Amino acid sequence: QVQLVESGGGLVHTGGSLRLSCAASGRASISGTMGWFRQAPGKEREFVAAVRWSSGVTYYSDSVKGRFTISRDIAKNTAFLQMNSLKPEDAAVYYCARDRSTIATPRVAANFDSWGLGTQVTVSS
């Protein structure tokens, strides 16, 4: 089992940037796929970005493509989400998650078996 802890959320103005981190701990090194999802009040949890841990292949939702960048530091077992040009509609609780698979689509939350508690991102207009 892996434990995931997000950090880096906060309040930012429209057009600003934030960098989220997801530190993983546990007995085994990370493998599979790391993903970021977000959930705004009254809305369903939605896919944001994911990275295949070994290959580095990345995936993005259309709403964040070109503005957000997912990356990982294998040595530190940490994933990052660099968020630029933030918009009010990006405001949500952001969760990182781990899927042991490198085959299943990374865009479906149900495929991920470990989740962090989330970090709040607020974007003021």
WOMOFEN-V699834 format. One record per helix or strand of 3 or more residues. SS is the DSSP state (H for helix, E for strand). FROM is the first residue (numbers start at 0). LEN is the number of residues. If there is no record, write none. Layout:
ss=[SS	SS]
from=[FROM	FROM]
len=[LEN	LEN]
//
This chain:
ss=[E	E	E	E	E	E	E	E	H	E	H	E]
from=[1	9	17	32	45	57	67	77	87	91	108	118]
len=[6	4	9	7	7	3	6	6	3	8	3	6]
//
